Amino acid sequence: MNETVRLRLGIAYDGTAFSGWATQPNLRTVQGTLEDALRILYRDLPQGPLLTCAGRTDAGVHALGQVAHLDLEREVWEGTVRRDSGSDPAAHFLRRIMGILGPDSDVVITSCQVVTHDFDARFSGTWRRYEYRLADASTPFNPLDRHRTARVHQELDLGAMQAAAAIVTGLHDFAGFCKPREGATTIRTLTEFTWRRDDGGVLVAHLLADAFCHSMVRSLVGMCAAVGHGRLNLAAVEQLLQADARGSGFAVLPSRGLTLMEVGYPPAEELASRQEQTRAKRPSLRVV
């Protein structure tokens, strides 16, 4: 087996025109767009997926801090700068791949770093940070924000939303806020969940957790919006943490308000052990 080099890539994208991260037949996706560019840059790459990301985002979700890793045969990687002897391979890679994607691309590779194979973009991560932008009836309409800010037609109570966010912060089974996936755990540690209004009047949620299950963030902000409008009380929020499945007491808000901001990783010497820890199945918190 040929020796490979592992690259850690920082990635940002406007998710508006993408059908999510993961490659899908006949659909434009972030992974598919990047892998098409990689196959133009490097001929004869193997068939199948090339990139492993920190977290697969859904259709319409944006990212400023997505992370992925890519394995290339060492001979292929060293050939990146064969015609430009003495240059930094990572910098040269970025120039060439962005030349293929184009100056107006809605997906950008922001950084490239050679790392050890102990690094895994998905399983080495210790936390993910998301932001959700929500305009209510009191927020002036800004057409420049229409692709990155969701909107509701009611006026929302910021204090009530903060109280709801505080209830769900911590280690919980979030089955009441997740779209179920067979064999996947819904136990998560939600370390931070706060709301504020920015200078333009937009309600901005900041969420940080060890990981998020499918549609969890959009469900949580939808629950807070229901509380902020008075359709859901705080006692009901407590009950949602005991639910076995997502109910109909709140709406899951649109994907366009959601942005993956950052992914955190441990020091290099802890990467391998973090992979093992994350791959191990979390024990259930539920009493059967």
N, C-alpha and C positions, 0 to 999 in steps of 0.2 A: 504494500500500500504506500502511495506517495505521501511524503510529508506535506502537511498543510499549515497554512498561516491563518490565524483567526483575527478578523477585524471587528472592532466595536464601532458601530456607526451611530451618530446622532442624526435624527430625522425630524423634520417639521413639515406639516402639510395643512392646506385648507381642504377640509373633507367634503365640501359642498358637492363636487362633481364625482366623488368616489363612492362606490358601493362597498365601503368598508376597507379594512386592511387586507384581509385574506383573499388570495387569488380565487376567482370564480369564473366558470366558462362564460364567454360572451359578455362579461361585465368589466368595466374599468375599475380597478382597485389599486390601492397604494402599493401593495406587494407586487402585483403584476406589472405596474408601470416601472418600478425600480428594477425588477428582474429582467424586463425587456431591455432596459438601458445597460444593465450589466452584461447581457449577452451580446450587445453591440460592441461594448468595450473589450470584452474577453470572448473570443470565439471558442467554440467547442466546450462550453461549460456543460456539466452534467444535466440531464433532464430532471424535472421535479423541482420542488421548492429550494431556493438558495438562502433565503433570509429567515432567521428566527427572531421574532420581536418580543419586547417586554410584555405587551398586552395587545391583543387584537381589538381594534376599535371598530364600532359599527358604522354603517352607512351614514354619512353626514357629520361624523364626529371629527374634530380637528386635533392637531397635536403640535406643540412646540418642543416637547421633550421626549418624543418616542426614541427608543433605543433598539437596535437590532444587531445581531452578529452574523458574519459571513465567513465561511471557510473557503479558502482558495489554495490550490496547490502552490507550493513555494516557488516553483519555476514560473508559474503564471504571474504570481505577485511580483516577483523580481523583474519580470518582463515589463511591468508597468512603466518603469523608468529606463528601460534599456536604451532608448534613443535620447535620453536626457540625463546623461551620467552626472552624478553628483547632487541631484536634486533630492528633496525629501519625498520618499515614495507616497506617504499619506497625502501631502499637499498636492502632489502631482495627480494622484487618484481623484481627489476632489475636483480639481480643475477639469479633468477629462470627463468625469461622470456628469458634472454640471453642464459641460459643453454639449453633451448628448441630451440631457433633460431640457436645456434651453433657459434663457434668462427670465422668461415669464412663467416658468413652471409652477404649478400649484403643489409640488412636492420637492423638497430640497434636502440633500444630505449636508448637514451642518458641520459634521466633524468625522474624523476617521483616525483610529488608533489601533496599532497592533497590540494584542493582548494574549495572555496564555489561554489554553483550552480549559482552564478552571473557570473562566468567565462564561456564563450562559446568560444571554439577554433576558430570558424568561425566568429561569429558575434561580439565578443568583440575586435577583432583586429583593430588597428588604422592604421597600415601600413605593407606592405610586401616589402622585399628587395630581388632582384634577381641579379645574375651575368650571363653574357653571354660571352663565350670565342670563338673567331673567328680567325683562321689562314688565312693569305692571301699568295700571291705568294712570298712575301719577308720573310715569317716565315719559319725557318728551321723545317723540319719534325721531330716530336718527337713521336715515336710509343707508349710511355707511356701515351700520351694525347689523343689517338684516340677516347676514349669513352666519353671524356668530352670537346672536342673542335671540333667545326665545321670548315670546310675549304672551301674557294673559290679559284679559280685558277687565279684570277686577283690580281694585287697589288692595295691596297686601300689607299686613301688619308685620313689620320687621321683628319686633320684640317677640311675638308669638312664634315666628319662624326660628328665631334663635333658641327659644325654649324647647321646641320640638327637636332641633338638631342636638341639643345637649342630652336629651333622653336616649338617643340612639348611639351616642358616642361611647366607645369602649368595645370590649370583646362580647360578641353576640352571635347567635345564629340568625342570619339575615334572609331566611327562606321567604319571609313575608315581603321582601323587597327585590327578589331575584327571579329571573326567568329560569326555570329548572333545566338542568342538563344532567343526563344520566351519568351516574358515577362521580359527579362533582360535588364537593362540599360547599356549603353556604356559610360556614363559620369564618368570620373575619374579625380583625381588630381595627376598628375605625378610630384612629388616634386623634384626628382633628376634623371638626365639622362646624364651620362658622359662616355667618352671613354679614354683609355690610352693603351699604349703598355707595356707589362711586360718585364722582363729581357730576356725571351725567344723569344721575338718578337710577341707574341700573342696579338691581339687586345682584350681588356677586357672592356665590358660595365657594368656599375653599374646603376641599375634602382630602384627607390623607389617610391611607390604610396600608396594611401589609399587602393586600391585593383586593380586587373588587370582582364580584361575580357578575354574570351577564345582566346588563341593564340596571345594576344596583344604584349607580349614581343618579341616573335619570328618575328612578323610582323614589329615592330619598328626597330629591329636590321637589318632585311632584307631591310627595306627602307634606313637605313643609309649606308648599304653596296652598294646599288644601287647608292646613292649619291657619296660615296667614289670612285666608279668605273666610275662615269661620265654619267651613264645611266639616272639619275634623277637629275633635278636641284632643287634649294631651293624654287623657285616659285611653283613648283609642290608639294613640301612638304606642303606649306601653303594651297594649294587647297585640299590636302588630309584631312585636318582637317574640311573641309566643306562637305566631301563626305558622302553619306548615306550608303555606303557599300564598302567593300574592293575591290579594282580594280586589274588590272594586271600589274601595272607599276613597281612592285618589287616582289621578291620571298620571301615567308615565309621560314626562315632558319631552319635547322634541330634541333630537340629537344635535341640532345646529347650535344649541347653547353650550355644548360640552367641549372642553379642550383638555387633553392630556398635557400637563405642564412639565412634569419631571418624574424621573425614576431614580430611586436611590439604591446604591450598592455598597457592600461592606469593603473593608480593606482587602488588598490582593491575597493576603495569607488566609483569609476566611472565605474566599469564594467557593472553594470545593466543598467545604462543610455546609455552606449555605445551600448549595445545590441539593445535597443529600437531604437536608432538613425540609426543604420546600417540596421535594418529590414525595416525601413520606406523607401518607394520608393523615389529615388532622382527625383526632378523635371527636366524636359527636358530643355536643353539649346537651342534647335532648334527653329527657327522662321518658322512656317508652312505657 
